Amino acid sequence: MFNVILGYIILIAGTAVLWLPLCILGLINARWSVTLGDGIFHIWAKLFLLCLKVTYEIAGLENLDPKRNYVICSNHRSHMDGPLLLASLWPGFSYVMKKSLAVIPFWGWALWAMGNVPIVRHDPGDSRRGMSDAAKKVRQGRNVLVFPEGTRSPTGEMLPFKKGAAVLAIEAQAPVLPVSISGTRDILPKKSLRPRPGRAKIVIGKPLETAGMTYDDRNRLNDLIREAIEINYEGPLIRNKK
């Protein structure tokens, strides 16, 4: 229990002390906000995991070339996935996130200031606009993270993949970096606010090139993304419905 309390103190302190300046800086110079924010979020995530006694192993870092820009695609099991990716992947990245998160005081505002892309998942028009904005960021030199399942699985099974990540990568003509996360559901299940100490595993797969692909290739690329994540995922699977 002490570790959980300490972890939430880090979360609240980070929100109040560190993330508010990002909101202000974002209004002055967006590039400074993103650069500073990457470092802050990276250090914050490591401290957060340390306090909660959450450890991880990571494989495949050789597949992440810091000189290239990627659409990062990961499976999604837990709210712990975000901190793990922030702690383990460098350089930083922007999220495609639910728009409801962007209005959370301080925390959501800081996410907005760092250039994360808020979308309304159930609004096709808003989702398309958001994905186009994300593709523009990738073309301008920013990594963007998408959870293709769209939400956390309540059972631990891998859900069907939505096609937005594939469309984003094709529009940006950027490689997809598949990332498989295992173990986080045991650490922090969906609908739980009490994380448990544990160990997670992160595997970075080989990039999937999209050069020359068109919108008509979106289904094929979506299947390739899922297959690449499945290969290194340790957990139950369910197939996409045809």
C-alpha positions as CSV (number, residue, x, y, z in Angstrom):
1,M,0.0,0.0,0.0
2,F,2.9,2.4,0.8
3,N,4.2,2.0,-2.8
4,V,0.8,2.7,-4.2
5,I,0.5,5.9,-2.1
6,L,4.0,7.0,-3.1
7,G,3.2,6.3,-6.8
8,Y,0.1,8.5,-6.7
9,I,2.1,11.2,-4.9
10,I,4.5,11.2,-7.8
11,L,1.6,11.4,-10.2
12,I,-0.1,14.3,-8.5
13,A,3.2,16.2,-7.8
14,G,4.2,15.7,-11.4
15,T,0.9,17.1,-12.5
16,A,1.0,20.1,-10.2
17,V,4.7,21.0,-10.3
18,L,6.0,19.9,-13.7
19,W,3.2,19.7,-16.2
20,L,1.6,23.1,-15.6
21,P,4.7,24.9,-17.0
22,L,4.3,22.8,-20.2
23,C,0.9,24.3,-20.7
24,I,2.3,27.8,-20.4
25,L,5.3,27.0,-22.6
26,G,3.0,25.4,-25.2
27,L,1.3,28.7,-25.6
28,I,4.6,30.5,-26.1
29,N,6.6,28.0,-28.3
30,A,5.2,24.6,-29.2
31,R,8.6,23.1,-30.1
32,W,10.1,24.0,-26.7
33,S,7.1,22.5,-25.0
34,V,7.5,19.2,-26.9
35,T,11.2,19.0,-26.3
36,L,11.0,19.7,-22.6
37,G,7.9,17.6,-22.2
38,D,9.6,14.5,-23.7
39,G,12.3,14.7,-21.1
40,I,9.9,15.4,-18.2
41,F,7.6,12.6,-19.2
42,H,10.5,10.1,-19.6
43,I,11.9,10.8,-16.2
44,W,8.4,11.0,-14.5
45,A,7.5,7.6,-16.0
46,K,10.7,6.0,-14.7
47,L,10.1,7.4,-11.2
48,F,6.4,6.4,-11.2
49,L,7.3,2.8,-12.1
50,L,10.1,2.7,-9.6
51,C,7.8,3.8,-6.8
52,L,5.2,1.2,-7.7
53,K,7.8,-1.5,-7.9
54,V,6.9,-2.2,-11.6
55,T,9.9,-3.5,-13.5
56,Y,10.2,-4.4,-17.2
57,E,12.4,-6.1,-19.7
58,I,12.7,-4.7,-23.2
59,A,13.8,-6.5,-26.4
60,G,14.3,-5.3,-30.0
61,L,15.7,-1.8,-29.3
62,E,17.9,-2.3,-32.3
63,N,14.7,-1.9,-34.4
64,L,14.1,1.6,-33.2
65,D,16.3,4.0,-35.3
66,P,16.3,7.4,-33.6
67,K,17.0,9.0,-37.0
68,R,13.7,7.8,-38.4
69,N,10.1,8.7,-37.6
70,Y,7.5,6.0,-36.9
71,V,3.9,5.4,-36.4
72,I,4.2,3.3,-33.2
73,C,1.5,0.7,-32.8
74,S,1.0,-1.3,-29.6
75,N,-1.5,-3.6,-28.0
76,H,-3.4,-2.1,-25.0
77,R,-4.1,-3.9,-21.8
78,S,-3.8,-1.4,-19.0
79,H,-3.3,2.2,-18.0
80,M,0.2,1.1,-17.1
81,D,1.0,0.7,-20.8
82,G,1.5,4.4,-21.3
83,P,4.0,4.9,-18.5
84,L,5.9,1.8,-19.6
85,L,6.2,3.1,-23.2
86,L,7.2,6.6,-22.0
87,A,9.9,5.1,-19.8
88,S,11.3,2.7,-22.4
89,L,11.0,4.4,-25.8
90,W,13.4,7.2,-26.6
91,P,13.2,9.6,-28.3
92,G,9.7,10.6,-27.2
93,F,6.4,10.4,-29.1
94,S,3.0,11.9,-29.2
95,Y,-0.2,10.0,-28.5
96,V,-3.4,9.7,-30.5
97,M,-5.7,9.9,-27.5
98,K,-9.4,10.3,-26.5
99,K,-10.4,13.9,-26.6
100,S,-12.0,13.6,-23.1
101,L,-8.5,13.2,-21.7
102,A,-7.4,16.6,-23.1
103,V,-9.8,18.5,-20.8
104,I,-8.5,17.0,-17.5
105,P,-7.0,19.9,-15.6
106,F,-3.3,20.3,-15.8
107,W,-2.6,16.7,-16.9
108,G,-4.8,16.8,-20.0
109,W,-3.7,20.4,-20.8
110,A,-0.1,19.3,-20.6
111,L,-0.8,16.4,-23.0
112,W,-2.3,18.9,-25.4
113,A,0.6,21.3,-25.0
114,M,3.0,18.6,-26.0
115,G,1.4,18.1,-29.3
116,N,-0.7,14.9,-28.6
117,V,-3.6,14.4,-30.9
118,P,-7.1,14.3,-29.3
119,I,-9.9,12.6,-31.2
120,V,-13.5,11.6,-30.6
121,R,-13.3,7.9,-31.3
122,H,-17.0,7.5,-32.2
123,D,-17.1,10.5,-34.6
124,P,-15.7,9.3,-38.0
125,G,-15.2,12.9,-39.2
126,D,-13.3,13.9,-36.1
127,S,-11.2,10.7,-36.2
128,R,-10.2,11.3,-39.8
129,R,-9.2,14.9,-39.0
130,G,-7.2,13.8,-36.0
131,M,-5.4,11.1,-38.0
132,S,-4.6,13.6,-40.7
133,D,-3.1,15.9,-38.0
134,A,-1.1,13.0,-36.7
135,A,0.2,12.1,-40.1
136,K,1.3,15.7,-40.6
137,K,3.3,15.5,-37.3
138,V,5.0,12.3,-38.5
139,R,6.0,14.0,-41.8
140,Q,7.4,16.9,-39.7
141,G,9.6,14.6,-37.7
142,R,7.6,13.4,-34.8
143,N,6.9,9.8,-33.7
144,V,3.2,9.1,-33.0
145,L,1.8,6.3,-30.9
146,V,-1.5,4.6,-31.6
147,F,-3.3,1.8,-29.8
148,P,-5.1,0.1,-32.8
149,E,-7.5,-1.8,-30.5
150,G,-8.9,1.6,-29.5
151,T,-9.4,0.6,-25.8
152,R,-8.1,-1.7,-23.1
153,S,-9.3,-5.3,-23.3
154,P,-11.4,-6.2,-20.2
155,T,-10.4,-9.8,-20.5
156,G,-6.8,-9.6,-21.5
157,E,-7.6,-10.9,-25.0
158,M,-6.4,-9.0,-28.0
159,L,-9.3,-7.1,-29.6
160,P,-9.8,-6.5,-33.3
161,F,-7.6,-3.7,-34.7
162,K,-9.2,-0.5,-36.1
163,K,-7.7,0.7,-39.4
164,G,-6.9,4.3,-38.3
165,A,-3.3,3.5,-37.5
166,A,-2.8,1.9,-41.0
167,V,-4.4,4.8,-42.7
168,L,-2.2,7.2,-40.7
169,A,1.0,5.4,-41.6
170,I,0.0,5.3,-45.3
171,E,-0.9,9.0,-45.4
172,A,2.4,9.8,-43.7
173,Q,4.3,7.3,-45.8
174,A,6.1,6.4,-42.6
175,P,7.1,2.9,-41.3
176,V,5.0,1.3,-38.6
177,L,6.9,0.2,-35.5
178,P,5.0,-2.7,-33.9
179,V,5.3,-3.0,-30.1
180,S,4.1,-5.9,-28.0
181,I,3.4,-5.4,-24.3
182,S,2.7,-8.3,-22.0
183,G,2.0,-8.5,-18.2
184,T,0.5,-5.1,-17.6
185,R,-3.1,-6.4,-17.0
186,D,-1.9,-8.3,-14.0
187,I,-0.2,-5.1,-12.7
188,L,-3.2,-2.8,-13.2
189,P,-6.4,-4.4,-14.6
190,K,-9.1,-2.3,-16.3
191,K,-11.4,-0.5,-13.8
192,S,-8.8,-0.8,-11.0
193,L,-7.0,2.1,-9.4
194,R,-4.6,0.0,-7.3
195,P,-1.5,-1.2,-9.2
196,R,0.4,-4.2,-7.9
197,P,4.1,-4.8,-8.1
198,G,5.0,-6.9,-11.1
199,R,7.1,-7.3,-14.2
200,A,6.1,-6.4,-17.8
201,K,7.7,-7.3,-21.1
202,I,8.1,-5.0,-24.1
203,V,9.2,-6.3,-27.5
204,I,9.9,-3.9,-30.4
205,G,9.4,-5.7,-33.7
206,K,10.9,-4.9,-37.1
207,P,9.5,-1.8,-38.8
208,L,6.8,-2.4,-41.5
209,E,7.6,-0.1,-44.5
210,T,4.7,1.7,-46.1
211,A,6.6,3.5,-48.9
212,G,4.4,3.2,-52.1
213,M,1.3,2.0,-50.3
214,T,-2.0,3.7,-51.0
215,Y,-5.3,3.9,-49.2
216,D,-6.4,0.7,-50.9
217,D,-3.6,-1.1,-49.0
218,R,-5.1,-0.2,-45.6
219,N,-6.6,-3.6,-44.9
220,R,-3.5,-5.5,-45.8
221,L,-1.3,-3.2,-43.6
222,N,-3.7,-3.5,-40.7
223,D,-3.4,-7.3,-40.9
224,L,0.4,-7.0,-41.0
225,I,0.5,-4.7,-38.0
226,R,-1.6,-7.2,-36.0
227,E,0.5,-10.2,-37.0
228,A,3.7,-8.4,-36.1
229,I,2.3,-7.6,-32.6
230,E,0.9,-11.0,-32.1
231,I,4.2,-12.7,-32.8
232,N,5.8,-11.2,-29.7
233,Y,2.7,-11.0,-27.5
234,E,2.4,-13.3,-24.5
235,G,-1.3,-13.7,-23.9
236,P,-4.6,-14.9,-25.3
237,L,-5.8,-13.7,-28.8
238,I,-9.0,-13.4,-30.6
239,R,-9.1,-12.9,-34.4
240,N,-10.6,-10.1,-36.3
241,K,-14.1,-10.8,-37.6
242,K,-14.2,-10.8,-41.3
